[in-house]
């Protein structure tokens, strides 16, 4: 009886040693609240500025509440009719298809090189890693995409060059090795499962956190990319959202610089939204990505804890 009481006291003591004190817990909560406020304030200022009148913004500057409400920046942004609509459609299609292709290519490439019984895994690992060390340059990229792949002036140019990443292959290979035990694969093989059934029914359910992380960052990269559109696309019907807004912003800047020599239209040109247009552009482009983060958050948490030792 005395020994059991002593063990209970030891367990309680160890539990108290691992627990946070009220002071430390309060300090951590305050630190997290401050971090959240620092993160949210710039986003809020951008949203407020996008709904502020251009002249009021130039007069009073940025604030937490608009001096004069105005939606002219959004009206001008979407007044181009089918241009912005087409750009949004192209960007959404490119992001969805490119992300799916990235998941397929990265997941299927990383799985074999994570298996120790694969004879050529060292060769294909080196082949993937080698492309991270050396870059052929923009000219070679342009020639391959335009003349060899023939994806110029098409939606393929918006996502196909971004649908594979050697960096994510290395990440997923490590994830497979860390979170998919060899014993599970051996058990599936003993039960008569083939390679494809093992991959689809055993490995992929365990690799969902890693694949979700790859999907999120691949989607962000494709959504925010405008260099491929600028380099490979000449027709406006294939422009993505980022490049279309970039061109619109440059047009506004050019018109404002030339406003003095336009004569009677100088006042109208000078009144075009510039700063507020930048803010509305940030809201339109960043909004969908911010809304996507909560859906992937649980996979990030699971990815951090899935390899932990459970007691």
Sine and cosine of phi, psi and omega as CSV:
sin_phi,cos_phi,sin_psi,cos_psi,sin_omega,cos_omega
0.00,0.00,-0.65,0.76,0.00,-1.00
-0.92,0.39,-0.61,0.79,0.01,-1.00
-0.91,0.42,-0.64,0.77,0.02,-1.00
-0.90,0.43,-0.65,0.76,0.04,-1.00
-0.89,0.45,-0.64,0.77,0.01,-1.00
-0.91,0.42,-0.64,0.76,0.02,-1.00
-0.91,0.43,-0.66,0.75,0.01,-1.00
-0.89,0.46,-0.66,0.75,0.03,-1.00
-0.90,0.43,-0.63,0.78,0.02,-1.00
-0.90,0.43,-0.68,0.73,0.02,-1.00
-0.88,0.47,-0.71,0.71,0.02,-1.00
-0.89,0.46,-0.61,0.79,0.02,-1.00
-0.91,0.42,-0.68,0.73,0.03,-1.00
-0.90,0.43,-0.62,0.79,0.01,-1.00
-0.91,0.42,-0.65,0.76,0.02,-1.00
-0.92,0.39,-0.57,0.82,0.01,-1.00
-0.92,0.39,-0.56,0.83,-0.02,-1.00
-0.99,0.10,-0.30,0.95,-0.04,-1.00
-0.98,0.18,0.47,-0.88,0.05,-1.00
-0.98,0.18,0.61,-0.79,0.08,-1.00
-0.96,0.28,0.39,-0.92,0.03,-1.00
-0.83,0.55,-0.59,0.80,0.00,-1.00
-0.92,0.40,-0.73,0.68,0.01,-1.00
-0.90,0.44,-0.63,0.77,0.03,-1.00
-0.89,0.45,-0.68,0.74,0.02,-1.00
-0.91,0.43,-0.66,0.75,0.01,-1.00
-0.90,0.43,-0.65,0.76,0.03,-1.00
-0.91,0.41,-0.63,0.77,0.04,-1.00
-0.90,0.44,-0.67,0.74,0.03,-1.00
-0.90,0.44,-0.67,0.75,0.02,-1.00
-0.88,0.47,-0.68,0.74,0.02,-1.00
-0.92,0.39,-0.63,0.78,0.04,-1.00
-0.89,0.46,-0.68,0.73,0.03,-1.00
-0.89,0.46,-0.66,0.75,0.02,-1.00
-0.89,0.45,-0.65,0.76,0.02,-1.00
-0.90,0.43,-0.68,0.73,0.00,-1.00
-0.89,0.46,-0.68,0.73,0.01,-1.00
-0.89,0.45,-0.55,0.84,0.01,-1.00
-0.97,0.23,-0.63,0.78,-0.11,-0.99
-0.98,0.20,-0.57,0.82,-0.09,-1.00
-0.84,0.54,-0.76,0.65,0.02,-1.00
-0.86,0.52,-0.63,0.77,0.04,-1.00
-0.90,0.44,-0.66,0.75,0.01,-1.00
-0.90,0.43,-0.67,0.74,0.01,-1.00
-0.89,0.46,-0.63,0.77,0.03,-1.00
-0.90,0.43,-0.70,0.71,0.00,-1.00
-0.89,0.45,-0.69,0.72,0.01,-1.00
-0.89,0.45,-0.69,0.72,-0.01,-1.00
-0.90,0.44,-0.54,0.84,0.00,-1.00
-0.93,0.36,-0.38,0.92,0.03,-1.00
-0.97,-0.23,0.30,0.95,-0.01,-1.00
-0.96,-0.26,0.54,-0.84,0.08,-1.00
-0.89,0.46,0.61,-0.79,-0.07,-1.00
-0.87,0.49,-0.72,0.69,-0.01,-1.00
-0.91,0.41,-0.63,0.77,0.02,-1.00
-0.91,0.41,-0.59,0.81,0.02,-1.00
-0.92,0.40,-0.64,0.77,0.04,-1.00
-0.94,0.34,-0.50,0.87,-0.04,-1.00
-0.99,0.13,-0.75,0.66,-0.10,-0.99
-0.99,-0.16,-0.25,0.97,-0.01,-1.00
0.99,0.16,-0.17,-0.99,-0.03,-1.00
-0.98,0.19,0.54,-0.84,0.02,-1.00
-0.44,-0.90,0.01,-1.00,0.00,-1.00
-1.00,0.04,-0.09,1.00,0.04,-1.00
-0.51,-0.86,0.70,-0.71,-0.07,-1.00
-0.92,0.38,0.69,-0.72,0.09,-1.00
-0.94,0.34,-0.64,0.77,0.05,-1.00
-0.67,-0.74,0.87,-0.49,-0.01,-1.00
-0.94,0.35,0.62,-0.78,0.06,-1.00
-0.32,-0.95,0.65,-0.76,0.07,-1.00
-0.92,-0.40,0.37,0.93,-0.07,-1.00
-0.90,0.43,-0.55,0.84,0.01,-1.00
-0.88,0.47,-0.68,0.73,0.03,-1.00
-0.95,0.32,-0.58,0.81,0.05,-1.00
-0.89,0.46,-0.68,0.73,0.02,-1.00
-0.93,0.36,-0.59,0.81,-0.02,-1.00
-0.90,0.44,-0.66,0.75,-0.04,-1.00
-0.98,-0.18,0.05,1.00,0.01,-1.00
-0.96,0.27,-0.21,0.98,0.01,-1.00
-0.97,0.23,0.09,1.00,0.13,-0.99
0.92,0.39,-0.85,-0.53,-0.13,-0.99
-0.95,0.31,-0.22,0.98,-0.04,-1.00
-0.91,0.42,-0.80,0.60,0.02,-1.00
-0.92,0.38,-0.64,0.77,0.03,-1.00
-0.87,0.49,-0.69,0.72,0.04,-1.00
-0.91,0.42,-0.64,0.77,0.02,-1.00
-0.90,0.44,-0.66,0.75,0.05,-1.00
-0.89,0.46,-0.70,0.71,0.00,-1.00
-0.88,0.47,-0.70,0.71,0.01,-1.00
-0.89,0.46,-0.65,0.76,-0.02,-1.00
-0.92,0.38,-0.67,0.74,0.01,-1.00
-0.91,0.42,-0.70,0.71,0.02,-1.00
-0.88,0.47,-0.72,0.69,-0.01,-1.00
-0.89,0.45,-0.64,0.77,-0.02,-1.00
-0.92,0.39,-0.71,0.70,-0.03,-1.00
-0.92,0.39,-0.78,0.63,-0.05,-1.00
-0.92,0.39,-0.67,0.74,0.00,-1.00
-0.90,0.44,-0.63,0.78,0.03,-1.00
-0.91,0.41,-0.69,0.72,0.03,-1.00
-0.89,0.46,-0.67,0.74,0.05,-1.00
-0.90,0.44,-0.63,0.78,0.01,-1.00
-0.90,0.43,-0.66,0.75,0.04,-1.00
-0.89,0.46,-0.69,0.72,0.00,-1.00
-0.91,0.42,-0.74,0.67,-0.07,-1.00
-0.93,0.36,-0.71,0.70,-0.01,-1.00
-0.94,0.35,-0.70,0.71,-0.02,-1.00
-0.90,0.44,-0.67,0.74,-0.02,-1.00
-0.97,0.26,-0.50,0.87,0.03,-1.00
-0.97,0.23,-0.63,0.77,-0.09,-1.00
-0.97,0.26,-0.50,0.87,-0.07,-1.00
-0.91,0.42,-0.76,0.65,0.00,-1.00
-0.88,0.47,-0.64,0.77,-0.04,-1.00
-0.97,0.25,-0.11,0.99,0.10,-0.99
-1.00,0.01,-0.21,0.98,-0.01,-1.00
-1.00,0.03,0.80,-0.61,-0.04,-1.00
-0.95,0.31,-0.35,0.94,0.00,-1.00
-1.00,0.04,0.06,1.00,0.06,-1.00
-1.00,0.09,0.87,-0.49,-0.16,-0.99
-0.89,0.46,-0.62,0.78,-0.13,-0.99
-0.98,-0.19,0.37,0.93,-0.09,-1.00
-0.92,0.39,-0.57,0.82,0.03,-1.00
-0.92,0.39,-0.62,0.78,0.00,-1.00
-0.91,0.41,-0.74,0.67,-0.04,-1.00
-0.96,0.30,-0.47,0.88,0.12,-0.99
-0.92,0.40,-0.71,0.71,0.04,-1.00
-0.90,0.43,-0.64,0.77,0.01,-1.00
-0.87,0.49,-0.65,0.76,0.03,-1.00
-0.94,0.33,-0.69,0.72,-0.02,-1.00
-0.93,0.38,-0.53,0.85,-0.02,-1.00
-0.88,0.47,-0.58,0.81,-0.01,-1.00
-0.94,0.34,-0.30,0.95,0.06,-1.00
-0.98,0.18,-0.35,0.94,-0.05,-1.00
-1.00,0.02,-0.51,0.86,-0.10,-1.00
-0.79,-0.61,0.71,-0.70,0.01,-1.00
-0.87,-0.49,0.77,-0.64,-0.05,-1.00
-0.95,0.31,-0.33,0.94,0.03,-1.00
0.98,-0.22,0.13,-0.99,-0.08,-1.00
-0.93,0.36,-0.61,0.79,-0.04,-1.00
-0.89,0.45,-0.73,0.68,0.02,-1.00
-0.90,0.44,-0.65,0.76,0.04,-1.00
-0.88,0.48,-0.68,0.74,0.00,-1.00
-0.90,0.43,-0.70,0.71,-0.03,-1.00
-0.91,0.42,-0.69,0.72,-0.01,-1.00
-0.89,0.46,-0.72,0.69,-0.05,-1.00
-0.94,0.34,-0.64,0.77,-0.08,-1.00
-0.99,0.16,-0.75,0.66,-0.19,-0.98
-0.99,-0.15,-0.54,0.84,-0.04,-1.00
-1.00,-0.01,-0.80,0.60,0.00,-1.00
-0.99,0.15,-0.45,0.89,0.03,-1.00
0.91,0.41,0.62,0.78,-0.05,-1.00
-0.97,-0.22,0.19,0.98,0.05,-1.00
-0.91,0.41,0.55,-0.83,-0.01,-1.00
0.81,0.58,0.77,0.64,0.05,-1.00
-0.42,-0.91,0.25,-0.97,0.05,-1.00
-0.92,0.39,-0.38,0.92,0.02,-1.00
-0.86,0.50,-0.53,0.85,-0.03,-1.00
-0.91,0.41,-0.37,0.93,-0.06,-1.00
-0.99,0.16,-0.38,0.92,-0.09,-1.00
-0.71,-0.71,-0.44,0.90,-0.09,-1.00
-0.88,0.47,-0.69,0.73,0.04,-1.00
-0.91,0.42,-0.30,0.95,-0.03,-1.00
-0.97,-0.25,0.14,0.99,-0.09,-1.00
-1.00,0.03,0.14,0.99,0.07,-1.00
-0.54,-0.84,0.63,-0.77,0.00,-1.00
-0.61,-0.79,0.84,-0.54,0.03,-1.00
-0.91,0.41,-0.52,0.86,0.02,-1.00
-0.89,0.46,-0.71,0.71,0.00,-1.00
-0.95,0.33,-0.42,0.91,0.10,-0.99
-0.89,0.45,-0.72,0.69,0.02,-1.00
-0.89,0.45,-0.66,0.75,0.01,-1.00
-0.89,0.46,-0.73,0.68,-0.03,-1.00
-0.93,0.36,-0.55,0.83,0.06,-1.00
-0.88,0.47,-0.71,0.71,0.04,-1.00
-0.90,0.44,-0.61,0.79,0.01,-1.00
-0.91,0.41,-0.69,0.73,0.05,-1.00
-0.86,0.51,-0.73,0.68,-0.06,-1.00
-0.91,0.42,-0.54,0.84,-0.08,-1.00
-1.00,0.10,-0.49,0.87,-0.18,-0.98
-0.87,-0.50,-0.05,1.00,0.07,-1.00
-0.87,-0.48,0.99,-0.13,-0.05,-1.00
-0.89,0.45,0.57,-0.83,0.06,-1.00
-0.89,0.45,-0.50,0.87,-0.01,-1.00
-0.90,0.43,-0.56,0.83,0.02,-1.00
-0.92,0.40,-0.68,0.74,0.01,-1.00
-0.92,0.39,-0.65,0.76,0.04,-1.00
-0.90,0.43,-0.61,0.79,0.03,-1.00
-0.91,0.42,-0.66,0.75,0.04,-1.00
-0.90,0.44,-0.61,0.79,0.02,-1.00
-0.92,0.39,-0.64,0.77,0.02,-1.00
-0.90,0.44,-0.58,0.81,0.01,-1.00
-0.97,0.23,-0.03,1.00,0.08,-1.00
0.99,-0.13,0.14,0.99,0.01,-1.00
-0.97,0.25,0.68,-0.73,0.07,-1.00
-0.99,0.15,-0.03,-1.00,-0.06,-1.00
-0.90,0.43,-0.69,0.72,-0.04,-1.00
-0.93,0.36,-0.64,0.77,0.02,-1.00
-0.92,0.39,-0.62,0.78,0.06,-1.00
-0.89,0.46,-0.67,0.75,0.00,-1.00
-0.92,0.40,-0.73,0.68,-0.13,-0.99
-0.97,0.24,-0.61,0.79,-0.11,-0.99
-0.98,-0.18,-0.35,0.94,-0.05,-1.00
-0.93,-0.36,-0.79,0.61,-0.15,-0.99
-0.97,0.22,-0.77,0.64,-0.08,-1.00
-0.87,0.49,-0.66,0.75,0.08,-1.00
-0.86,0.52,-0.56,0.83,0.05,-1.00
-0.97,0.23,-0.34,0.94,-0.07,-1.00
-0.98,-0.18,0.18,0.98,-0.03,-1.00
-0.84,0.54,-0.70,0.72,0.02,-1.00
-0.86,0.51,-0.68,0.73,0.02,-1.00
-0.91,0.40,-0.68,0.73,0.02,-1.00
-0.91,0.41,-0.59,0.81,0.04,-1.00
-0.91,0.42,-0.62,0.78,0.05,-1.00
-0.90,0.43,-0.71,0.70,0.05,-1.00
-0.88,0.48,-0.67,0.74,-0.02,-1.00
-0.89,0.46,-0.68,0.73,-0.03,-1.00
-0.90,0.44,-0.75,0.66,-0.05,-1.00
-0.96,0.29,-0.49,0.87,0.11,-0.99
-0.92,0.39,-0.66,0.75,0.03,-1.00
-0.90,0.44,-0.65,0.76,0.03,-1.00
-0.89,0.45,-0.68,0.73,-0.01,-1.00
-0.90,0.44,-0.66,0.75,0.00,-1.00
-0.95,0.31,-0.64,0.77,-0.02,-1.00
-0.90,0.44,-0.64,0.77,-0.09,-1.00
-1.00,0.00,-0.13,0.99,-0.08,-1.00
-0.98,0.22,0.76,-0.65,0.12,-0.99
-0.79,-0.61,-0.14,0.99,-0.03,-1.00
-0.92,0.40,-0.69,0.73,0.01,-1.00
-0.88,0.47,-0.64,0.77,0.03,-1.00
-0.91,0.42,-0.68,0.73,0.00,-1.00
-0.91,0.42,-0.56,0.83,-0.09,-1.00
-1.00,0.05,-0.58,0.81,-0.20,-0.98
-0.93,-0.37,-0.21,0.98,-0.09,-1.00
-0.90,-0.44,0.75,-0.66,0.02,-1.00
-0.93,-0.38,-0.40,0.92,-0.07,-1.00
-0.99,-0.11,0.69,-0.73,-0.08,-1.00
-0.90,0.43,-0.41,0.91,-0.04,-1.00
-0.95,0.32,-0.20,0.98,0.04,-1.00
-0.94,-0.33,0.11,0.99,0.01,-1.00
-0.92,0.39,0.54,-0.84,0.13,-0.99
-1.00,-0.08,0.04,-1.00,-0.11,-0.99
-0.91,0.42,-0.68,0.73,-0.07,-1.00
-0.89,0.46,-0.70,0.71,-0.04,-1.00
-0.95,0.30,-0.57,0.82,0.03,-1.00
-0.90,0.44,-0.71,0.70,0.03,-1.00
-0.93,0.38,-0.58,0.81,0.06,-1.00
-0.87,0.48,-0.69,0.72,0.04,-1.00
-0.91,0.40,-0.65,0.76,0.01,-1.00
-0.89,0.46,-0.67,0.74,0.01,-1.00
-0.90,0.44,-0.65,0.76,0.06,-1.00
-0.91,0.42,-0.59,0.81,0.03,-1.00
-0.91,0.42,-0.68,0.73,0.04,-1.00
-0.89,0.47,-0.69,0.72,0.00,-1.00
-0.89,0.46,-0.66,0.75,-0.01,-1.00
-0.91,0.42,-0.69,0.73,-0.01,-1.00
-0.90,0.43,-0.62,0.78,0.02,-1.00
-0.92,0.39,-0.61,0.79,0.03,-1.00
-0.93,0.37,-0.50,0.87,-0.02,-1.00
-0.99,-0.11,0.12,0.99,-0.09,-1.00
-0.88,0.47,-0.55,0.84,-0.07,-1.00
-0.91,0.41,-0.44,0.90,-0.07,-1.00
-0.98,-0.19,0.16,0.99,-0.06,-1.00
-1.00,-0.04,-0.34,0.94,0.05,-1.00
1.00,0.06,-0.87,-0.50,-0.11,-0.99
-0.92,0.39,-0.39,0.92,-0.01,-1.00
-1.00,0.01,0.06,1.00,-0.07,-1.00
-0.89,0.46,-0.65,0.76,-0.02,-1.00
-0.91,0.42,-0.69,0.73,-0.01,-1.00
-0.91,0.41,-0.64,0.77,0.00,-1.00
-0.93,0.37,-0.65,0.76,0.00,-1.00
-0.91,0.42,-0.40,0.92,-0.03,-1.00
-1.00,0.05,0.00,1.00,0.02,-1.00
-0.90,0.43,0.63,-0.77,0.01,-1.00
-0.93,0.38,0.76,-0.65,0.01,-1.00
-0.87,-0.50,-0.90,0.44,0.02,-1.00
-0.92,0.40,-0.70,0.71,0.01,-1.00
-0.91,0.42,-0.52,0.86,0.05,-1.00
-0.92,0.39,-0.63,0.78,0.06,-1.00
-0.87,0.49,-0.68,0.74,-0.02,-1.00
-0.92,0.39,-0.68,0.73,0.04,-1.00
-0.90,0.43,-0.57,0.82,0.06,-1.00
-0.89,0.45,-0.66,0.75,0.02,-1.00
-0.91,0.42,-0.64,0.76,0.01,-1.00
-0.91,0.42,-0.70,0.71,-0.05,-1.00
-0.91,0.41,-0.61,0.79,-0.07,-1.00
-1.00,0.09,-0.58,0.82,-0.06,-1.00
-1.00,0.07,-0.47,0.88,-0.08,-1.00
-0.78,0.62,-0.81,0.58,-0.02,-1.00
-0.87,0.50,-0.59,0.81,0.01,-1.00
-0.93,0.36,-0.65,0.76,0.04,-1.00
-0.89,0.46,-0.61,0.79,0.01,-1.00
-0.94,0.34,-0.41,0.91,-0.02,-1.00
-0.98,0.18,-0.42,0.91,-0.07,-1.00
-0.86,0.51,-0.71,0.71,-0.03,-1.00
-0.85,0.52,-0.51,0.86,-0.03,-1.00
-0.95,0.30,-0.37,0.93,-0.01,-1.00
-0.98,-0.19,-0.11,0.99,-0.11,-0.99
-0.88,0.47,-0.66,0.75,-0.04,-1.00
-0.90,0.43,-0.50,0.86,0.03,-1.00
-0.96,0.29,-0.55,0.83,0.07,-1.00
-0.90,0.44,-0.70,0.71,0.01,-1.00
-0.89,0.45,-0.69,0.73,0.02,-1.00
-0.90,0.43,-0.59,0.81,0.01,-1.00
-0.91,0.41,-0.50,0.86,0.03,-1.00
-0.97,0.23,-0.45,0.89,-0.12,-0.99
-0.94,-0.35,-0.14,0.99,-0.11,-0.99
-0.92,0.39,-0.48,0.88,0.01,-1.00
-1.00,-0.06,0.08,1.00,-0.04,-1.00
-0.96,0.29,0.42,-0.91,0.04,-1.00
-0.98,0.18,0.82,-0.58,-0.01,-1.00
-0.99,-0.16,0.69,-0.72,-0.01,-1.00
-0.93,-0.37,0.00,0.00,0.00,0.00
